[in-house]
Each structure stands twice: as structure tokens, then as C-alpha cells.
């Protein structure tokens, strides 16, 4: 059964932003899913982790503490796992397969949670498989190694960069760096400090001219495969390197298939029986895969939970969150949106304006006030959770009154205050989008007021909504007649 290509559309911007000529279409293989992005990255993990774990465009695992890279064939060619897929089309178990010299290779990677290490230090499990599907014996080779970071399309610089004094130790299926376990793998590997330099024991980076971009601590598996024979090598990499003997023992005991089944079960339980009402499985899988990427952008940091905007922007923008909230609430995943409430309340200025990242605390211009107020009020409209409503209503009221006051007193046009050129809009003055979002937010605030029995507010805001709507329509008509389009 075919699966959907990971992040083929969610990270298209990565490909669009790259300079230079178009990529040769030969990179698209007829036996694989088509992938729009030439260098597509994705993430694995679970909800509300401190930081993302990236699966790079070429199939490495990057935690910022280290990068686990993979190689194959007699010359140890780097894996180029471009058109990666998710298990069953949507579960974040990343897979990729290829053929070389009569051997069928496959790489599979996922994150799992060991109870003793917890959500703050997820473990990444990777399995390299080689199978002889031919009629004659053939040699297969797979390998894993670490580096600081290959640099290209990686999320951030290494947190523990390699220096000439960095000390490594390789052997017994383990790679230790400066006294910390970086990865362990299936016993029985040939070990190398760097390619072509056999090593078992300690060495320093200066011994082999190792930099952040040089692969080191190679575990190489060479097997003479009979027809139909399969060999598997498993690599285990904690997000944060380990020092305690008991934690290392727990990692060693983690069994690949059991953890894989638990990971798949976790994600199936997140969605339960929810399906969108479209008969094509591929569309349902695509929807779920998109939701998984949204969930994987959640963070738990310094005791607070929040949504992120996802790679490459880990911070959250109000004009992103309005879509995210709608996605969660439409899917009934309210538990994933509610941790953001305190974050959203913290975005409100004393004036009542919701302040986005763009204007850095400045309430003299508007950027995403409507989006912030709408998100706060619409969750009440969707859930009818009156306890939530009572908690956030003071902020809803301040936000709605901000719109009404701007409409009535801030300028002669009856619009919300102007803005400056920033980001995509690049317009000086009154933005159409800001006013339309403010109108939507005011209407949603009216609905919230009615749910909570705030009849006086609902009545007053309804009168303001009518005159504000007229002002917006008048402004749109004016600019359309003047310039021939609506900016």
C-alpha cells in the first residue's frame, strides 16, 4: 500500500527559498511517491516536547546535540532519503527504501518515550534493513555515525560543537562523546574513528581532524546475504546525551518492535475514531498527517505548554494560531489547544490589543489583534465550555472594546488603527485584512457574550458591529474605485 510523502506541501517554502537553478527531474523516482520539495525535511516525536527532533532532507536524525547519519554499500555512500513517507500515510514513523548492487535497503526512524527518561528526552530509534531479493549471494553494507551537524537545512547550530579536544570512544555498540552516550547500536559492528580509520577505544577530534561536519564513530555492518536473507541493524539515540548508567541500561533494553508498536498505538489513540467525511483514504491520511505535524510543533518549556509554528519557526505567530486553533477544534482535539490559553492571554496589551511577534510590544500599530481575539472567543463558541469562557471573558471584553473604541474615535474613517510595512503585506496605512479580522473577532465576541449571558455587551457590540461593517465596506468601495483593486 502506498503512503503519502512527508511534508511535501507543508515545507514547500524550503524549496522555493533555495537559490540557483531548478532541480533535475531525475531526482523523482517512478517507483516512489512524488514529492514537490527537492530537499524536504520533517520532524518526529510526541506532543509538548522541549525541542523538535528533525529528520533532515537526506535522512539523518538531528537533535542539535548531535546528528546521526547513515551510510550504505561497499564505499559507504551517504543515504539520500529524499521522498520519505509516514507509516500508513500519517503516523510519524519515517520510512525510505532504495536499491543498490542487488540489495534492497530500507531506513525507518521514529521517536519513542521511555517512562524513566520521560517526554523531555525522547529516544530516536532507527532501523537499517538490507535484503537480498535476488537468486545469488550478495554483500550488503549499512552503517551509522555521528557528527555535529552537516549544516545544510539543519534546524539551528549544534548545542555541543566539536572542538579539537573533544574526546570520543567507540566500541561495544556504543559511541561516547566527552563522557556522554550519543548512540548505541546492534552488536557485531566494525568500528571506525572516521571512514577508513579502524578504531576501537578512545580518540580525540584532533587525532583525525574531526570537525562538526565530519562523520565519526562509525558502526559498519557487512553481511554476505543468501537469496531471500535479511539483516537488520538498530540504532538508538536519546535527544539529550546520557550519563547515568541506569539510563543507559534502560536505553539498551528498549526493543525496536515493541517501541514501534507503542508509538503507532499512541498516535492512533490521539485521533480515536475521528475521520473527515471524504471516501478517499489518501485524503484522510493527508489530513491526519497535517494534524500530526501541527501536534509535533507543540512545546513544553520552563513548565509552560504552548503551540509552535513548526519548522523553521519555533515561535508562534497569532496569524498562524488562528488556523491552528480552528484545526484542533474542528477535529475535537480541544486538549491540544487549551494549553495555549495562558500564552494567548499573555499576548494582550493593557490597552486590550493582542500583540503579535511583528510589532514587538508596540500598540500604536495593529498587526494581528483580530486573529488573537477571534482565537480566544471562538474556542468558547465551538466548545460551549462556560468555565473556560468565564476565565477568558475579561480579555475578550477588553479586546472587543479596543475595536469599538478604535472604530469610533481613532480616525475619521471608522477603521481600526493603521499599521506599517512588515512581513508579507508591506502596506503603509489601513490594512484590509486587519479590519476584516477585527470585524470577525467582534462578531465572535458577540456570540461569546450571548453564550455567557452578557446581554448588555452583546447588544452594545452588535450596534458597533453594524457601523464598523459599513465603514469597512465604504473603505473597500473607495479604494477599489480609486485604484481598481483591493490591496
C-alpha positions in Angstrom: 0.0 0.0 0.0 1.4 3.4 -0.9 1.9 6.1 1.6 1.9 9.9 1.5 5.1 11.8 1.1 6.1 13.6 4.3 5.8 17.4 4.3 5.5 17.6 0.5 3.5 20.7 0.8 3.9 21.9 4.4 7.6 22.8 3.8 7.4 23.7 0.1 8.8 27.1 1.2 12.1 25.4 1.9 12.5 24.6 -1.8 11.1 27.9 -3.0 13.6 29.8 -1.0 16.6 28.0 -2.3 18.7 29.9 -4.8 20.0 28.6 -8.1 18.5 26.6 -11.0 15.6 24.1 -10.7 16.5 20.6 -9.7 16.8 18.0 -12.3 13.5 15.9 -12.5 15.6 12.8 -12.4 15.6 13.0 -8.7 11.9 11.9 -8.8 11.8 8.1 -9.0 8.9 6.4 -10.7 8.6 3.7 -8.0 8.1 6.3 -5.2 5.6 8.8 -4.2 6.1 12.1 -5.9 7.5 14.9 -3.7 7.3 18.5 -4.5 10.2 19.7 -2.4 13.7 18.9 -3.6 15.0 19.0 0.0 12.1 18.0 2.2 12.5 17.8 6.0 10.2 16.6 8.7 10.0 16.0 12.4 9.3 13.1 14.7 8.4 13.0 18.4 5.3 13.4 20.6 3.3 16.4 21.7 4.7 19.0 24.1 8.4 18.3 24.0 11.1 20.9 24.8 12.5 20.9 21.3 11.9 19.3 17.9 13.8 16.3 16.5 14.5 16.8 12.8 14.7 14.2 10.1 16.8 16.0 7.5 16.2 16.0 3.8 18.9 13.4 3.4 17.6 11.1 6.1 19.7 12.0 9.2 18.4 12.4 12.7 19.3 15.9 14.1 18.7 16.8 17.8 21.1 19.7 17.9 23.1 17.7 20.5 24.3 15.5 17.6 23.4 14.3 14.2 23.0 10.5 13.5 23.8 9.9 9.8 23.5 6.7 7.8 25.6 5.1 5.0 25.4 2.0 2.8 27.3 0.0 0.2 30.9 -1.1 -0.1 32.1 2.6 -0.4 29.8 3.8 2.4 27.8 6.2 0.4 25.7 8.6 2.4 22.0 7.8 2.4 19.9 10.3 0.5 16.4 9.7 1.8 14.5 12.5 0.0 11.0 11.2 -0.6 10.3 10.0 2.9 6.9 8.6 3.9 4.9 8.2 7.1 3.7 4.8 8.3 0.2 4.1 7.0 0.2 7.5 5.4 0.1 9.6 8.6 1.8 8.0 11.6 5.2 9.7 12.3 7.3 6.6 11.7 9.5 7.9 8.8 10.4 5.3 6.1 12.5 5.3 3.0 13.7 2.5 0.7 16.2 2.1 -2.2 18.1 -0.5 -4.2 21.9 -0.8 -4.7 24.1 -3.5 -6.1 21.4 -6.2 -5.8 20.4 -5.3 -2.3 17.1 -3.8 -1.2 17.8 -1.3 1.6 15.3 0.4 3.9 15.6 3.0 6.6 12.9 3.6 9.3 13.0 6.1 12.1 10.7 7.2 14.9 10.7 8.7 18.4 9.5 6.8 21.5 9.2 7.7 25.1 10.8 5.6 27.8 9.0 6.2 31.1 12.2 6.7 33.0 13.6 9.3 30.6 10.2 11.0 30.0 8.9 13.3 27.4 11.8 15.7 27.9 14.3 13.2 26.5 12.6 11.1 23.8 14.6 8.3 22.3 15.0 8.0 18.5 15.1 4.5 17.1 16.4 3.9 13.6 16.5 0.5 11.8 18.6 -0.1 8.7 17.5 -3.2 6.8 19.2 -4.9 3.9 17.6 -7.8 2.0 18.9 -10.0 -0.9 15.9 -10.3 -3.2 17.9 -11.9 -5.9 18.9 -15.5 -6.7 22.6 -15.3 -5.9 24.5 -14.4 -2.7 25.4 -10.7 -2.4 27.2 -8.5 0.1 25.2 -5.8 1.8 26.7 -3.0 3.9 25.0 -0.5 6.3 26.5 1.9 8.8 25.7 4.7 11.2 27.9 7.5 12.5 27.5 10.9 14.2 28.6 14.4 13.5 27.9 17.8 15.0 25.8 18.9 12.0 26.0 18.7 8.3 24.8 22.4 8.3 22.6 22.4 5.2 18.9 22.8 6.1 19.5 21.9 9.7 17.5 23.5 12.4 20.0 25.6 14.3 23.6 25.2 15.2 25.0 22.3 17.4 24.5 22.9 21.1 27.7 21.0 21.9 30.0 21.8 19.0 33.1 19.6 18.3 36.4 21.1 19.2 39.9 19.7 18.7 39.8 18.5 22.4 36.5 16.7 22.0 37.0 13.1 23.2 35.3 10.1 21.6 35.1 6.4 22.5 33.7 3.8 20.1 33.1 0.1 20.7 30.7 -2.4 22.2 27.9 -1.0 20.2 28.2 2.5 21.8 29.6 5.9 20.8 30.6 8.1 23.8 31.5 11.8 23.4 33.0 13.7 26.3 31.7 11.0 28.7 28.1 11.1 27.3 26.4 8.4 25.4 25.4 9.7 22.0 24.1 6.5 20.4 24.2 2.7 20.7 23.6 0.1 18.0 23.3 -3.6 17.3 26.4 -5.6 18.5 28.8 -7.0 15.9 29.8 -3.9 14.0 33.2 -3.0 12.6 34.1 0.4 14.3 36.0 3.3 12.8 37.0 6.7 14.1 36.4 8.1 10.6 35.9 6.3 7.3 39.0 4.2 6.5 40.4 4.5 10.0 39.6 1.4 12.1 39.3 2.2 15.8 38.1 0.6 19.0 38.6 2.8 22.0 39.3 6.4 22.7 40.5 9.2 20.4 40.2 13.0 20.2 38.9 15.1 17.4 42.4 16.4 16.7 43.6 12.8 16.1 41.6 12.6 12.9 40.9 16.2 12.0 37.3 15.9 13.1 35.0 19.0 12.8 31.3 19.4 13.2 30.7 18.2 9.6 32.9 15.1 9.8 31.2 11.8 10.4 32.9 9.9 13.3 32.3 6.8 15.4 31.2 4.7 12.5 29.5 1.3 13.2 29.7 -0.7 10.0 27.7 -3.9 9.3 28.9 -6.1 6.4 26.9 -9.2 5.7 27.1 -11.8 3.0 23.4 -12.3 2.3 21.9 -15.5 0.9 19.0 -15.3 -1.5 16.0 -14.0 0.5 18.1 -13.3 3.6 17.5 -10.1 5.6 19.8 -8.3 8.1 18.7 -5.5 10.4 20.8 -3.0 12.4 19.1 -0.9 15.1 20.4 2.5 16.3 19.2 4.1 19.5 19.8 7.8 20.1 18.5 9.9 23.0 17.6 13.5 22.2 19.8 14.6 25.1 23.0 12.5 25.6 23.0 10.2 28.6 25.5 10.0 31.5 23.8 7.8 34.1 24.4 4.1 34.0 20.8 3.2 34.8 19.5 5.4 31.9 22.0 3.8 29.5 20.8 0.4 30.6 17.2 1.3 30.0 18.0 2.5 26.5 19.9 -0.7 25.8 16.8 -2.7 26.9 14.4 -0.8 24.6 13.1 -3.3 22.0 12.6 -1.9 18.5 9.3 -3.7 17.5 7.7 -3.1 20.9 8.5 0.6 20.9 7.4 0.9 17.2 4.0 -0.7 18.1 3.6 1.6 21.1 4.4 4.7 19.0 1.8 3.7 16.4 -0.7 2.9 19.1 -0.1 6.3 20.7 -0.9 8.2 17.6 -4.0 6.1 16.7 -5.3 6.9 20.2 -4.8 10.6 19.7 -7.4 10.6 16.9 -9.6 7.7 18.1 -12.3 7.1 15.5 -12.2 10.6 14.0 -12.4 10.7 10.2 -13.2 13.5 7.8 -16.2 12.6 5.6 -14.3 12.0 2.4 -14.2 8.5 1.0 -10.7 8.6 -0.4 -8.2 7.1 2.1 -5.4 9.2 0.7 -7.3 12.4 1.6 -8.0 11.2 5.1 -4.3 10.2 5.5 -3.2 13.6 4.2 -5.5 15.4 6.7 -4.2 13.3 9.6 -0.5 13.8 8.5 -1.1 17.6 8.5 -2.6 17.4 12.0 0.3 15.3 13.2 2.8 17.9 12.1 0.7 20.6 13.9 0.8 18.5 17.1 4.5 17.9 16.7 5.1 21.7 16.8 3.8 21.9 20.4 6.4 22.7 23.1 6.8 22.3 26.9 9.4 24.7 28.2 10.0 26.1 31.7 6.9 24.5 33.0 4.6 26.1 30.3 3.0 24.5 27.3 2.5 26.2 24.1 2.0 25.8 20.4 4.8 26.5 18.0 4.6 27.4 14.3 6.7 24.4 13.3 10.0 24.3 11.3 11.7 26.6 10.7 9.9 29.0 13.1 9.6 27.5 16.5 8.0 30.7 17.9 4.2 31.2 17.4 2.5 34.0 15.5 -1.1 34.9 16.2 -1.8 34.9 12.5 -0.7 31.3 12.4 -2.5 30.3 15.6 -5.9 31.3 14.3 -5.7 28.5 11.7 -4.2 26.0 14.2 -7.0 26.6 16.7 -9.6 26.0 14.0 -7.8 22.8 13.0 -7.8 21.5 16.6 -11.3 22.5 17.5 -12.7 21.1 14.2 -11.1 17.8 15.0 -12.3 17.8 18.6 -8.7 17.9 19.9 -9.5 20.6 22.5 -6.9 19.3 24.9 -4.2 20.3 22.4 -5.5 23.9 22.0 -6.3 24.6 25.7 -2.7 24.7 26.9 -2.2 27.8 24.7 -4.8 29.8 26.5 -2.4 31.3 29.1 0.0 32.0 26.3 -2.7 33.8 24.3 -3.8 35.8 27.4 -0.2 36.9 27.8 -0.3 38.4 24.3 -2.8 41.1 25.4 -1.5 44.6 26.0 -3.0 46.7 28.8 -4.8 48.6 26.0 -6.7 45.5 25.1 -4.7 44.9 21.9 -3.3 41.5 21.1 0.3 41.9 20.3 1.9 39.7 17.7 5.6 39.0 17.2 5.7 41.5 14.3 5.1 44.7 16.4 7.3 43.7 19.4 5.0 45.2 22.1 4.0 48.3 20.2 0.3 49.0 20.5 0.3 52.2 18.3 0.1 49.9 15.2 -2.0 46.8 14.6 -0.9 43.5 13.2 -2.9 40.6 14.4 -5.4 41.8 17.0 -8.4 40.3 15.3 -6.7 36.9 15.0 -5.9 36.9 18.7 -9.3 37.9 19.9 -11.1 35.6 17.5 -9.0 32.6 18.7 -9.9 33.4 22.3 -13.6 33.8 21.7 -14.1 31.1 19.0 -12.9 28.3 21.3 -15.8 29.1 23.6 -18.2 29.2 20.6 -17.0 25.7 19.5 -16.9 24.0 22.9 -19.6 25.8 24.9 -17.2 25.4 27.8 -18.5 28.1 30.2 -15.8 27.6 32.8 -13.3 28.4 30.0 -15.5 31.3 29.0 -15.6 32.8 32.4 -11.8 32.6 32.6 -11.2 34.4 29.3 -14.2 36.7 29.1 -12.4 39.7 30.7 -9.8 39.5 28.0 -12.5 39.1 25.3 -14.2 42.2 26.6 -11.1 44.3 26.6 -10.3 43.1 23.1 -13.7 43.9 21.8 -13.8 47.3 23.4 -10.5 48.0 21.8 -12.0 47.5 18.4 -15.1 49.5 19.2 -13.0 52.4 20.6 -10.8 52.5 17.5 -13.8 52.4 15.2 -15.5 55.3 17.0 -12.6 57.6 18.0 -9.2 56.7 16.4 -9.7 58.1 12.9 -12.2 59.7 10.6 -12.7 56.6 8.6 -14.1 54.4 11.4 -11.4 51.8 10.9 -9.0 50.1 13.2 -5.7 51.9 13.6 -3.2 51.8 10.7 0.0 49.7 10.5 3.4 49.9 8.9 5.0 47.8 6.2 6.1 44.4 7.6 6.5 40.8 6.5 4.2 39.9 3.6 1.7 42.8 3.4 4.2 45.6 3.1 1.4 48.2 3.1 1.6 51.6 4.9 -1.8 52.6 6.4 -5.0 50.8 6.8 -4.9 47.1 6.0 -7.9 45.4 4.6 -7.1 42.1 6.4 -6.7 43.8 9.8 -10.1 45.3 9.6 -11.8 42.2 8.3 -10.2 40.1 11.0 -11.2 42.7 13.6 -14.8 42.5 12.3 -14.8 38.7 12.5 -13.4 38.9 16.0 -16.1 41.4 17.1 -18.8 39.2 15.7 -17.3 36.2 17.5 -17.1 38.2 20.8 -20.8 38.9 20.4 -21.5 35.2 20.2 -19.3 34.5 23.2 -21.2 37.2 25.2 -24.5 35.7 24.4 -23.3 32.2 25.5 -22.3 33.6 28.8 -25.4 35.7 29.3 -23.6 39.1 28.9 -26.6 40.7 27.1 -25.6 44.3 27.6 -22.2 43.7 26.0 -23.8 41.7 23.2 -26.3 44.5 22.5 -23.7 47.3 22.5 -21.2 45.4 20.4 -23.9 44.5 17.9 -24.6 48.2 17.3 -20.9 48.9 16.9 -20.6 45.9 14.5 -23.2 47.4 12.2 -21.5 50.8 11.9 -18.0 49.2 11.7 -19.1 46.9 8.9 -20.4 49.9 7.0 -17.2 51.7 7.4 -15.2 48.8 6.1 -17.4 48.4 3.1 -17.2 52.1 2.4 -13.4 52.0 2.5 -13.3 48.9 0.2 -15.5 50.6 -2.3 -13.4 53.8 -2.2 -10.1 52.1 -2.7 -11.5 49.8 -5.4 -12.9 52.8 -7.4 -9.6 54.7 -6.9 -7.1 52.0 -7.7 -9.1 49.3 -9.5 -8.3 46.6 -6.9 -8.4 46.0 -3.1 -5.0 45.9 -1.7 
